[in-house]
Amino acid sequence: MIKITEEWDKILENEFCSENYERLREFLKEEYFTRTIYPSMYNIFNSMKLTSFENIKVVLLGQDPYHNEGQAMGLSFSVPAGVEKPPSLVNIFKELSSETGFVPPDSGDLTGWAKQGVLLLNTVLTVRAHAANSHKGRGWEEFTDAIIKKISDLKENVVFLLWGGNARSKKPLIDKRKHLILECAHPSPLSAYNGFFGCGHFVKANEYLIEHGKTPVDWSAL
């Protein structure tokens, strides 16, 4: 069984032992051996390696990894330092700037958010090069649904940021009686002007965290 951290391995033990994961694992073996797949197999679970279950206070759901060379790093919407920021991330920074006065950095690496308890989780964790959604329907959805459900069931007062139809479809997995669900359009250029810009989610998330006795996220700390 692949290792994430002792904490996450225990929480996801049943998922790693499931028939679904066994099928997914065999599929990924073949994919990584015969094709170019992103992110590196060593970075698939970066979101959980950088954000412990205990420390989660915000979940930011993406769809699947960036599919161009050098972009995917196992964190939703994030790219390594030195890589050009994709349009969706540019728009995320624009919205953050309008809400808080944040000055976007040159880097699009969101590791600083992850280390503060923002789980940057894609619903599908791998992708073929230059082929968005190419690993859709192969078993990742069941696996990440289980992660979302575990967070909903075992934690309290987590903020779930659901941007776009794919992320919003996960809403039934979340107990809205004990968590805050913020949803709007996806930040991609195709939809950002249909409700992402002006959503106020960064400020609303921190207001909720403070209200429930948690340290707010310093969104400028990247």
N, C-alpha and C positions, 0 to 999 in steps of 0.2 A: 504493500500500500504506500502511495506517495505520502510524504510528510509535509505538513504546513507548519504548524506549531503544536506543541503538546495540547494546548487548550482547544484549538480548532479541531485537531484530530479526534479528540474525545467527543466534542459536540457533533461532529459529522461522521462518527464511526459507522452508524447504520447506513448512511448514504454511500460511503466508500465500500461497504460490503454488499451493496445492492446489485441486483442483476442489471439494472439500468447503467450503473457506473462501470460494471465489467464490460458491457457492450461498448460504452463510450470509450473506455480505455483501449480496447482492441482497435476501434476505429482510429483513434488518435495515433496509435503506434504505426499503423499503415500510412496515415497522412503525413506524419513527421518524417517517415522514412522515404516517401516517394514524392513529396511536394514541398513547396515553401510555405510554412505555416507561421503565423504570428499570434501572440508573442513567442519568444523563445520558450521551450518547454520548461525552463527553469524559472520563468516569470509568470506562468499561468495563474498562480495563486498569490501574486504580489499583494493584492488588495487586503487579503487576510493576514499575510505575513507582517504587513506594516500597521494594520489596525487590529488590535486584539478584540476579541468578543467582549471582554469586560469593559473596554474603553469606548465602544461604539456609542455615539450620540446623534450622528446624522448618517443616513444611507442615501447616497446619490447613485441612482440606477442609470446605467447606459445600456446600449443594445448589444453590440459586439465590438471587438477590438478594431482599431484603425488597421487598414489592410495594405498600406504602402510601406515600403522599406524604412526601417528605423523609427517608426512611429509608436507602435504598440509596446507598452511596458507593464501590462497587467493591471492598470488602474484606469477606470472609465474616464474618458475625456482628456487624459493626461498624455503628454509626450515628453521624452527625455530632453534635458537641457541641450540647446544647440540645434534642435529640430524645429522647423517652422511650425508655428501654431496653426492647426486646422481651423477652418471657418467656424465650426461649432464652439470651439474653445475661445476663439476671438470674441464671439458673441456673448459667451459666459462672462468673460472679463469686462465687456462693455456694460452688461447689466450690473455687475458688481460695482463697477466704477460709478454708474449713475445712482446706485443706492447708497454707497458709502464714501465716495471720493477716492476709492482705490486707484492707484496708478499702475496699470498693467506692466509687469516686468517683461524683459526680453524672453525669459524662459517660460515654457508651458508645462513644466514639471510640477505636478500637484502633490508631490510627496509630503510637503508641509501640512497639507490638509489631512492626509491619511494619518500622519503621526499625532494629530489632534483628536482623532476619533471619528473622522469622516470616512466611512467605508465606501470606496470608489469601485462599485461592483457592476460589471456588465452581466446581462442575463445569459449571454453566451460568451464563453471565455477564450475561444480560439477562432481563427479564421484563415482561409487560404489567401495567399498574396493576391491582391488586386481583385478580390471577389467578395464583396460585402454579403453577409448573411449565408455564406457558403457552408457554415457548420450549424446552421439553424436546423432544428428538428432531429439532432443526433443524440440528444440526451442531456445537454447542458441545462436546458430549461428546467427539467425536473430537479436537477442538482441545485441550481441557484434558487428555485422556488423553495426548496427545503431550507436554504440559508435564510431567506426572507422570513419564512414561517418560524424558524427557530428564534430569530431576533424578536419577532412580534410576540411570541409566546413567553420567552424567558426574560425579556427586558421590559423596562417601562420608560415612557417619556422620550422615545427616540423620534427624531424628525426624518420622515421619508420624503425625499425630493423626487417626484415622478414627472419627468419631462418627456412629453411625446407619447404616442399611442402605445408603443411597446412597453414602456415603463408603467403607464397608467393601467395597463391590463393586469398588473400585479396587485392592484388595490385590494381585491377580495382576500388576499393572503394576510393583510395587515389589520390588526384589531384597532379600529379608530377610537375606541373608548379609552385607550391608554397610550396612544401615540398620536403625533401630529402628521397628517398627510397633506403635503403641498403639491398640487399638480397644475401643469400648464402645458403649452405647446413646447415642442423640441427646440433647442437653440440653433438648429441648422439654419442656413440662410433661406431655405424654402419655407420655413414656418415661424421663424423667430418673431416676425412682426404680427403674428396671429395670436399673441398672448404671452410669449416668453418675455419680450421686452416690457418692462413695467410690472413684472410679477411680484417684485419685492421679496422674493423668497429668502435671500441671504439675511435680511434684517428680521423677517418674521421668524426664521429658524432660531436666531440668537435670542430674540425676545422670549420665545417659548422655552429655550434652554435656561435662561436666567430665571424665568418664572418658576421653573421646577428645580431650582437650586443647583444647576449645572453651570460649569464654566463655558461661556460662549466661544465660538470658533473665531479665531483671528484669521479672517479670510485673506489678509494681506501677507500672512506668514507662509511663504512658499519656499 
